Amino acid sequence: MRNSSPRGQSSEFDPRQPFVRAEALRAGVPLHHLKSSRYKQLLRGVHVAAEATVTDELMARAALKVFGPGGKPPEPCQRGAPAWPTDSAPAR
């Protein structure tokens, strides 16, 4: 059984770790908060708290939320659509 925090969020929900919308809603996070500056989107449908530092490890955890261990990309990714924002400079 889950324990609830005073804000109504599940004690198992950690917004500093990647999560999908359904997990946030189950934990009591209002949908409009996900679209606000409180959270940032790491991958399509995968969010994290705005104060979280984005590292390679965090991005790998986010990818596991989408693909699962050993999973294959959803159809849009297979057609060449980028899985995460590409507005940053390419790695060298």
A tleap script that builds the chain and sets N, CA, C and O, in Angstrom:
source leaprc.protein.ff14SB
mol = sequence {
  NMET ARG ASN SER SER PRO ARG GLY GLN SER
  SER GLU PHE ASP PRO ARG GLN PRO PHE VAL
  ARG ALA GLU ALA LEU ARG ALA GLY VAL PRO
  LEU HIE HIE LEU LYS SER SER ARG TYR LYS
  GLN LEU LEU ARG GLY VAL HIE VAL ALA ALA
  GLU ALA THR VAL THR ASP GLU LEU MET ALA
  ARG ALA ALA LEU LYS VAL PHE GLY PRO GLY
  GLY LYS PRO PRO GLU PRO CYS GLN ARG GLY
  ALA PRO ALA TRP PRO THR ASP SER ALA PRO
  ALA CARG
}
set mol.1.N position { 0.833 -1.181 0.000 }
set mol.1.CA position { 0.000 0.000 0.000 }
set mol.1.C position { 0.876 1.241 0.000 }
set mol.1.O position { 1.902 1.291 0.678 }
set mol.2.N position { 0.468 2.224 -0.753 }
set mol.2.CA position { 1.241 3.446 -0.862 }
set mol.2.C position { 0.904 4.418 0.248 }
set mol.2.O position { -0.242 4.520 0.686 }
set mol.3.N position { 1.920 5.126 0.691 }
set mol.3.CA position { 1.712 6.214 1.632 }
set mol.3.C position { 1.645 7.502 0.843 }
set mol.3.O position { 2.369 7.672 -0.138 }
set mol.4.N position { 0.782 8.409 1.262 }
set mol.4.CA position { 0.671 9.683 0.570 }
set mol.4.C position { 1.381 10.767 1.347 }
set mol.4.O position { 1.370 10.780 2.577 }
set mol.5.N position { 1.994 11.671 0.619 }
set mol.5.CA position { 2.631 12.816 1.240 }
set mol.5.C position { 1.573 13.882 1.483 }
set mol.5.O position { 0.454 13.749 0.989 }
set mol.6.N position { 1.893 14.942 2.232 }
set mol.6.CA position { 0.912 15.983 2.495 }
set mol.6.C position { 0.353 16.628 1.235 }
set mol.6.O position { -0.780 17.108 1.246 }
set mol.7.N position { 1.122 16.652 0.147 }
set mol.7.CA position { 0.634 17.263 -1.085 }
set mol.7.C position { -0.196 16.305 -1.920 }
set mol.7.O position { -0.651 16.666 -3.006 }
set mol.8.N position { -0.397 15.116 -1.441 }
set mol.8.CA position { -1.208 14.147 -2.175 }
set mol.8.C position { -0.411 13.307 -3.146 }
set mol.8.O position { -0.989 12.475 -3.846 }
set mol.9.N position { 0.902 13.493 -3.215 }
set mol.9.CA position { 1.715 12.703 -4.115 }
set mol.9.C position { 2.179 11.449 -3.400 }
set mol.9.O position { 2.463 11.465 -2.202 }
set mol.10.N position { 2.248 10.380 -4.142 }
set mol.10.CA position { 2.696 9.108 -3.585 }
set mol.10.C position { 4.131 9.233 -3.103 }
set mol.10.O position { 4.943 9.918 -3.726 }
set mol.11.N position { 4.447 8.572 -1.991 }
set mol.11.CA position { 5.820 8.601 -1.487 }
set mol.11.C position { 6.755 7.835 -2.422 }
set mol.11.O position { 7.972 7.992 -2.322 }
set mol.12.N position { 6.228 7.018 -3.318 }
set mol.12.CA position { 7.042 6.272 -4.276 }
set mol.12.C position { 7.370 7.108 -5.511 }
set mol.12.O position { 8.260 6.742 -6.278 }
set mol.13.N position { 6.683 8.198 -5.713 }
set mol.13.CA position { 6.880 9.050 -6.883 }
set mol.13.C position { 8.004 10.043 -6.595 }
set mol.13.O position { 7.910 10.839 -5.660 }
set mol.14.N position { 9.063 9.994 -7.397 }
set mol.14.CA position { 10.180 10.916 -7.246 }
set mol.14.C position { 10.300 11.714 -8.539 }
set mol.14.O position { 10.793 11.187 -9.536 }
set mol.15.N position { 9.862 12.975 -8.548 }
set mol.15.CA position { 9.887 13.760 -9.783 }
set mol.15.C position { 11.290 14.107 -10.263 }
set mol.15.O position { 11.449 14.639 -11.362 }
set mol.16.N position { 12.315 13.813 -9.455 }
set mol.16.CA position { 13.697 14.049 -9.893 }
set mol.16.C position { 14.197 12.918 -10.782 }
set mol.16.O position { 15.270 13.009 -11.378 }
set mol.17.N position { 13.407 11.851 -10.865 }
set mol.17.CA position { 13.699 10.725 -11.754 }
set mol.17.C position { 12.688 10.752 -12.902 }
set mol.17.O position { 11.556 11.194 -12.707 }
set mol.18.N position { 13.075 10.289 -14.094 }
set mol.18.CA position { 12.153 10.319 -15.232 }
set mol.18.C position { 10.847 9.574 -14.933 }
set mol.18.O position { 10.841 8.523 -14.293 }
set mol.19.N position { 9.748 10.150 -15.414 }
set mol.19.CA position { 8.432 9.546 -15.239 }
set mol.19.C position { 7.574 9.861 -16.453 }
set mol.19.O position { 7.803 10.842 -17.161 }
set mol.20.N position { 6.584 9.011 -16.677 }
set mol.20.CA position { 5.627 9.256 -17.756 }
set mol.20.C position { 4.382 9.913 -17.166 }
set mol.20.O position { 4.156 9.881 -15.957 }
set mol.21.N position { 3.595 10.500 -18.033 }
set mol.21.CA position { 2.419 11.255 -17.611 }
set mol.21.C position { 1.496 10.444 -16.719 }
set mol.21.O position { 0.997 10.959 -15.718 }
set mol.22.N position { 1.260 9.190 -17.062 }
set mol.22.CA position { 0.351 8.351 -16.272 }
set mol.22.C position { 0.853 8.204 -14.837 }
set mol.22.O position { 0.056 8.211 -13.900 }
set mol.23.N position { 2.160 8.070 -14.659 }
set mol.23.CA position { 2.721 7.962 -13.309 }
set mol.23.C position { 2.496 9.252 -12.526 }
set mol.23.O position { 2.154 9.214 -11.344 }
set mol.24.N position { 2.689 10.383 -13.182 }
set mol.24.CA position { 2.484 11.671 -12.515 }
set mol.24.C position { 1.026 11.851 -12.109 }
set mol.24.O position { 0.736 12.289 -10.996 }
set mol.25.N position { 0.119 11.515 -13.004 }
set mol.25.CA position { -1.304 11.667 -12.697 }
set mol.25.C position { -1.716 10.758 -11.549 }
set mol.25.O position { -2.484 11.174 -10.682 }
set mol.26.N position { -1.216 9.518 -11.527 }
set mol.26.CA position { -1.509 8.609 -10.416 }
set mol.26.C position { -0.980 9.150 -9.094 }
set mol.26.O position { -1.562 8.908 -8.036 }
set mol.27.N position { 0.131 9.885 -9.163 }
set mol.27.CA position { 0.748 10.446 -7.958 }
set mol.27.C position { 0.101 11.760 -7.535 }
set mol.27.O position { 0.468 12.331 -6.509 }
set mol.28.N position { -0.862 12.241 -8.323 }
set mol.28.CA position { -1.570 13.461 -7.944 }
set mol.28.C position { -1.036 14.739 -8.561 }
set mol.28.O position { -1.442 15.829 -8.156 }
set mol.29.N position { -0.135 14.637 -9.530 }
set mol.29.CA position { 0.377 15.833 -10.198 }
set mol.29.C position { -0.649 16.272 -11.242 }
set mol.29.O position { -0.986 15.493 -12.133 }
set mol.30.N position { -1.148 17.501 -11.148 }
set mol.30.CA position { -2.106 17.979 -12.148 }
set mol.30.C position { -1.449 18.079 -13.530 }
set mol.30.O position { -0.274 18.428 -13.641 }
set mol.31.N position { -2.206 17.774 -14.564 }
set mol.31.CA position { -1.688 17.792 -15.930 }
set mol.31.C position { -1.099 19.154 -16.282 }
set mol.31.O position { -0.065 19.222 -16.946 }
set mol.32.N position { -1.737 20.233 -15.848 }
set mol.32.CA position { -1.221 21.561 -16.209 }
set mol.32.C position { 0.141 21.845 -15.568 }
set mol.32.O position { 0.879 22.697 -16.063 }
set mol.33.N position { 0.485 21.160 -14.494 }
set mol.33.CA position { 1.818 21.316 -13.905 }
set mol.33.C position { 2.882 20.718 -14.820 }
set mol.33.O position { 3.987 21.251 -14.919 }
set mol.34.N position { 2.553 19.608 -15.493 }
set mol.34.CA position { 3.525 18.988 -16.403 }
set mol.34.C position { 3.863 19.914 -17.561 }
set mol.34.O position { 4.964 19.860 -18.111 }
set mol.35.N position { 2.922 20.753 -17.922 }
set mol.35.CA position { 3.133 21.667 -19.042 }
set mol.35.C position { 3.719 22.999 -18.588 }
set mol.35.O position { 3.944 23.890 -19.407 }
set mol.36.N position { 3.964 23.137 -17.307 }
set mol.36.CA position { 4.494 24.393 -16.762 }
set mol.36.C position { 6.012 24.310 -16.614 }
set mol.36.O position { 6.636 23.312 -16.974 }
set mol.37.N position { 6.582 25.374 -16.079 }
set mol.37.CA position { 8.034 25.410 -15.878 }
set mol.37.C position { 8.485 24.567 -14.680 }
set mol.37.O position { 9.680 24.509 -14.391 }
set mol.38.N position { 7.565 23.922 -13.990 }
set mol.38.CA position { 7.926 23.045 -12.863 }
set mol.38.C position { 8.599 21.763 -13.333 }
set mol.38.O position { 9.359 21.140 -12.591 }
set mol.39.N position { 8.314 21.375 -14.572 }
set mol.39.CA position { 8.839 20.132 -15.135 }
set mol.39.C position { 9.414 20.397 -16.509 }
set mol.39.O position { 9.045 21.362 -17.177 }
set mol.40.N position { 10.328 19.523 -16.925 }
set mol.40.CA position { 10.831 19.591 -18.295 }
set mol.40.C position { 10.650 18.231 -18.947 }
set mol.40.O position { 10.676 17.195 -18.284 }
set mol.41.N position { 10.467 18.257 -20.249 }
set mol.41.CA position { 10.274 17.027 -20.999 }
set mol.41.C position { 11.629 16.567 -21.515 }
set mol.41.O position { 12.317 17.300 -22.226 }
set mol.42.N position { 12.006 15.343 -21.151 }
set mol.42.CA position { 13.277 14.785 -21.592 }
set mol.42.C position { 13.143 14.108 -22.941 }
set mol.42.O position { 13.954 14.319 -23.842 }
set mol.43.N position { 12.125 13.306 -23.064 }
set mol.43.CA position { 11.774 12.598 -24.291 }
set mol.43.C position { 10.278 12.775 -24.484 }
set mol.43.O position { 9.584 13.251 -23.586 }
set mol.44.N position { 9.794 12.402 -25.623 }
set mol.44.CA position { 8.354 12.511 -25.866 }
set mol.44.C position { 7.605 11.691 -24.814 }
set mol.44.O position { 7.719 10.466 -24.762 }
set mol.45.N position { 6.834 12.399 -23.972 }
set mol.45.CA position { 6.040 11.740 -22.954 }
set mol.45.C position { 6.775 11.399 -21.669 }
set mol.45.O position { 6.193 10.791 -20.771 }
set mol.46.N position { 8.037 11.775 -21.566 }
set mol.46.CA position { 8.828 11.490 -20.361 }
set mol.46.C position { 9.286 12.813 -19.758 }
set mol.46.O position { 9.906 13.632 -20.436 }
set mol.47.N position { 8.981 13.011 -18.496 }
set mol.47.CA position { 9.248 14.279 -17.823 }
set mol.47.C position { 10.131 14.066 -16.605 }
set mol.47.O position { 10.355 12.940 -16.159 }
set mol.48.N position { 10.629 15.187 -16.078 }
set mol.48.CA position { 11.425 15.212 -14.860 }
set mol.48.C position { 11.238 16.596 -14.243 }
set mol.48.O position { 10.895 17.550 -14.942 }
set mol.49.N position { 11.461 16.705 -12.935 }
set mol.49.CA position { 11.366 18.000 -12.268 }
set mol.49.C position { 12.354 18.977 -12.898 }
set mol.49.O position { 13.445 18.584 -13.312 }
set mol.50.N position { 11.977 20.229 -12.968 }
set mol.50.CA position { 12.810 21.252 -13.607 }
set mol.50.C position { 14.175 21.382 -12.952 }
set mol.50.O position { 15.156 21.694 -13.628 }
set mol.51.N position { 14.254 21.148 -11.652 }
set mol.51.CA position { 15.534 21.315 -10.960 }
set mol.51.C position { 16.483 20.130 -11.140 }
set mol.51.O position { 17.634 20.196 -10.709 }
set mol.52.N position { 16.027 19.069 -11.757 }
set mol.52.CA position { 16.881 17.896 -11.969 }
set mol.52.C position { 17.987 18.217 -12.967 }
set mol.52.O position { 17.751 18.890 -13.971 }
set mol.53.N position { 19.173 17.742 -12.690 }
set mol.53.CA position { 20.298 17.907 -13.601 }
set mol.53.C position { 20.236 16.797 -14.644 }
set mol.53.O position { 20.195 15.613 -14.310 }
set mol.54.N position { 20.229 17.198 -15.901 }
set mol.54.CA position { 20.143 16.214 -16.979 }
set mol.54.C position { 21.535 15.673 -17.272 }
set mol.54.O position { 22.425 16.400 -17.713 }
set mol.55.N position { 21.698 14.397 -17.018 }
set mol.55.CA position { 22.967 13.705 -17.262 }
set mol.55.C position { 22.713 12.580 -18.263 }
set mol.55.O position { 21.569 12.292 -18.612 }
set mol.56.N position { 23.779 11.957 -18.713 }
set mol.56.CA position { 23.628 10.804 -19.604 }
set mol.56.C position { 22.843 9.696 -18.903 }
set mol.56.O position { 22.000 9.044 -19.519 }
set mol.57.N position { 23.120 9.486 -17.624 }
set mol.57.CA position { 22.413 8.453 -16.870 }
set mol.57.C position { 20.920 8.763 -16.785 }
set mol.57.O position { 20.091 7.865 -16.934 }
set mol.58.N position { 20.572 10.028 -16.545 }
set mol.58.CA position { 19.159 10.405 -16.472 }
set mol.58.C position { 18.470 10.183 -17.816 }
set mol.58.O position { 17.336 9.706 -17.864 }
set mol.59.N position { 19.158 10.528 -18.910 }
set mol.59.CA position { 18.590 10.311 -20.241 }
set mol.59.C position { 18.416 8.820 -20.527 }
set mol.59.O position { 17.447 8.420 -21.173 }
set mol.60.N position { 19.350 8.001 -20.049 }
set mol.60.CA position { 19.219 6.555 -20.223 }
set mol.60.C position { 18.006 6.035 -19.460 }
set mol.60.O position { 17.274 5.181 -19.960 }
set mol.61.N position { 17.793 6.547 -18.251 }
set mol.61.CA position { 16.612 6.150 -17.473 }
set mol.61.C position { 15.333 6.588 -18.175 }
set mol.61.O position { 14.333 5.871 -18.170 }
set mol.62.N position { 15.377 7.767 -18.776 }
set mol.62.CA position { 14.205 8.261 -19.523 }
set mol.62.C position { 13.923 7.358 -20.718 }
set mol.62.O position { 12.770 7.037 -21.002 }
set mol.63.N position { 14.979 6.950 -21.413 }
set mol.63.CA position { 14.803 6.062 -22.564 }
set mol.63.C position { 14.186 4.734 -22.145 }
set mol.63.O position { 13.369 4.171 -22.873 }
set mol.64.N position { 14.574 4.233 -20.975 }
set mol.64.CA position { 13.984 2.984 -20.486 }
set mol.64.C position { 12.492 3.144 -20.224 }
set mol.64.O position { 11.738 2.179 -20.352 }
set mol.65.N position { 12.056 4.343 -19.860 }
set mol.65.CA position { 10.619 4.594 -19.651 }
set mol.65.C position { 9.860 4.438 -20.968 }
set mol.65.O position { 8.714 3.988 -20.989 }
set mol.66.N position { 10.514 4.815 -22.060 }
set mol.66.CA position { 9.862 4.736 -23.379 }
set mol.66.C position { 10.006 3.346 -23.979 }
set mol.66.O position { 9.023 2.744 -24.413 }
set mol.67.N position { 11.237 2.838 -24.003 }
set mol.67.CA position { 11.529 1.605 -24.717 }
set mol.67.C position { 11.505 0.361 -23.856 }
set mol.67.O position { 11.256 -0.730 -24.368 }
set mol.68.N position { 11.755 0.491 -22.568 }
set mol.68.CA position { 11.853 -0.664 -21.694 }
set mol.68.C position { 13.153 -1.397 -21.946 }
set mol.68.O position { 13.778 -1.206 -22.990 }
set mol.69.N position { 13.571 -2.232 -21.008 }
set mol.69.CA position { 14.816 -2.971 -21.209 }
set mol.69.C position { 14.696 -3.892 -22.422 }
set mol.69.O position { 13.816 -4.752 -22.473 }
set mol.70.N position { 15.578 -3.710 -23.388 }
set mol.70.CA position { 15.567 -4.554 -24.581 }
set mol.70.C position { 14.424 -4.254 -25.528 }
set mol.70.O position { 14.208 -4.988 -26.492 }
set mol.71.N position { 13.690 -3.184 -25.267 }
set mol.71.CA position { 12.546 -2.847 -26.111 }
set mol.71.C position { 12.949 -2.183 -27.407 }
set mol.71.O position { 14.101 -1.787 -27.586 }
set mol.72.N position { 11.992 -2.065 -28.310 }
set mol.72.CA position { 12.277 -1.379 -29.564 }
set mol.72.C position { 11.526 -0.049 -29.576 }
set mol.72.O position { 10.497 0.090 -28.915 }
set mol.73.N position { 12.032 0.914 -30.315 }
set mol.73.CA position { 11.396 2.231 -30.341 }
set mol.73.C position { 9.969 2.163 -30.862 }
set mol.73.O position { 9.649 1.297 -31.676 }
set mol.74.N position { 9.103 3.070 -30.400 }
set mol.74.CA position { 7.759 3.131 -30.959 }
set mol.74.C position { 7.830 3.534 -32.425 }
set mol.74.O position { 8.855 4.046 -32.877 }
set mol.75.N position { 6.779 3.315 -33.156 }
set mol.75.CA position { 6.737 3.541 -34.598 }
set mol.75.C position { 7.280 4.899 -35.045 }
set mol.75.O position { 8.078 4.920 -35.982 }
set mol.76.N position { 6.905 6.048 -34.439 }
set mol.76.CA position { 7.437 7.322 -34.932 }
set mol.76.C position { 8.962 7.391 -34.883 }
set mol.76.O position { 9.572 7.997 -35.763 }
set mol.77.N position { 9.586 6.788 -33.882 }
set mol.77.CA position { 11.046 6.800 -33.788 }
set mol.77.C position { 11.665 5.924 -34.866 }
set mol.77.O position { 12.754 6.222 -35.358 }
set mol.78.N position { 10.988 4.856 -35.234 }
set mol.78.CA position { 11.515 3.965 -36.257 }
set mol.78.C position { 11.532 4.644 -37.622 }
set mol.78.O position { 12.335 4.285 -38.484 }
set mol.79.N position { 10.654 5.620 -37.824 }
set mol.79.CA position { 10.607 6.316 -39.106 }
set mol.79.C position { 11.599 7.462 -39.170 }
set mol.79.O position { 11.641 8.180 -40.169 }
set mol.80.N position { 12.400 7.652 -38.126 }
set mol.80.CA position { 13.429 8.681 -38.168 }
set mol.80.C position { 13.127 9.923 -37.360 }
set mol.80.O position { 13.957 10.832 -37.327 }
set mol.81.N position { 11.974 10.010 -36.703 }
set mol.81.CA position { 11.688 11.170 -35.863 }
set mol.81.C position { 12.591 11.119 -34.641 }
set mol.81.O position { 12.760 10.056 -34.045 }
set mol.82.N position { 13.179 12.260 -34.255 }
set mol.82.CA position { 14.056 12.231 -33.081 }
set mol.82.C position { 13.285 11.922 -31.813 }
set mol.82.O position { 12.146 12.362 -31.649 }
set mol.83.N position { 13.898 11.171 -30.922 }
set mol.83.CA position { 13.245 10.789 -29.673 }
set mol.83.C position { 13.341 11.885 -28.638 }
set mol.83.O position { 12.533 11.923 -27.710 }
set mol.84.N position { 14.333 12.804 -28.772 }
set mol.84.CA position { 14.461 13.906 -27.819 }
set mol.84.C position { 14.784 15.178 -28.582 }
set mol.84.O position { 15.171 15.127 -29.749 }
set mol.85.N position { 14.627 16.315 -27.925 }
set mol.85.CA position { 14.866 17.596 -28.600 }
set mol.85.C position { 16.266 17.648 -29.215 }
set mol.85.O position { 17.241 17.192 -28.618 }
set mol.86.N position { 16.341 18.208 -30.409 }
set mol.86.CA position { 17.613 18.252 -31.116 }
set mol.86.C position { 18.106 19.675 -31.301 }
set mol.86.O position { 18.898 19.934 -32.207 }
set mol.87.N position { 17.654 20.617 -30.456 }
set mol.87.CA position { 18.038 21.997 -30.614 }
set mol.87.C position { 19.419 22.314 -30.036 }
set mol.87.O position { 19.893 23.443 -30.158 }
set mol.88.N position { 20.055 21.350 -29.419 }
set mol.88.CA position { 21.394 21.588 -28.876 }
set mol.88.C position { 22.439 21.245 -29.927 }
set mol.88.O position { 22.166 20.549 -30.905 }
set mol.89.N position { 23.628 21.748 -29.697 }
set mol.89.CA position { 24.722 21.483 -30.636 }
set mol.89.C position { 25.080 20.005 -30.602 }
set mol.89.O position { 25.028 19.383 -29.541 }
set mol.90.N position { 25.443 19.434 -31.744 }
set mol.90.CA position { 25.820 18.001 -31.758 }
set mol.90.C position { 27.075 17.751 -30.924 }
set mol.90.O position { 27.946 18.611 -30.802 }
set mol.91.N position { 27.138 16.574 -30.368 }
set mol.91.CA position { 28.304 16.177 -29.567 }
set mol.91.C position { 29.500 15.995 -30.485 }
set mol.91.O position { 29.355 15.589 -31.638 }
set mol.92.N position { 30.672 16.295 -29.970 }
set mol.92.CA position { 31.910 16.137 -30.779 }
set mol.92.C position { 32.729 15.010 -30.265 }
set mol.92.O position { 33.795 14.724 -30.808 }
savepdb mol mol.pdb
quit
